């Protein structure tokens, strides 16, 4: 599991806005890790063996 996913369970954000902010961080991180990949977010998660934070 990703660090963000683990932290989101510990923190347990109650507001949708907070969850969206964390998801945005993960989106940017996956793009950075894959060097600006043109893959969709879903495909980047699959390639990195991660789950979205909102599922």
N, C-alpha and C positions, 0 to 999 in steps of 0.2 A: 504494500500500500504506500501511496505517496505520503510525504511529510505533511502536505496540506490536508489530505484526507484525515490523517491521524489527528492533526491539530483541530480540525473542524469538529471532530467528535468530542475532544476534550473541552473545547471552548463552547460548542453547541450553540452556534449563532441562531437567534430566534427570529431575526428580521431578514426578510428576503433580500433586502439591499445588501446586508453583510455577506450573505451567501454568494450573491452575484459578484461582489468585489473579490472574494476568494477565488471564484471560478475564473474571473478575468486574469488574476495572477497566474493561475495554472495554465490558461490559454497562452499567455505571453511566454511563460517558462518553456512550454513544449515547443513553441515556435523557435525560441532562442536555442534550446538544446539541439534541435534538428536544423540549425543554421538557416533560419528563415524559410523553412520548407513551404512548398505550395500545397501540401496535403491539407485536407480539411481537419478541423479540430478533432473530430471523431476518429479519423484515420491516424492522426498523431498520437492520440491516446492508445489506440490499438498497437501501434508500432512500439510505443514505450511501455506497454503492458500496464496502463493506468486506467482508472475509472474516473468518470466525471464526478465532481463533488455533489452535484444535484442529480440524483437518480432515484 
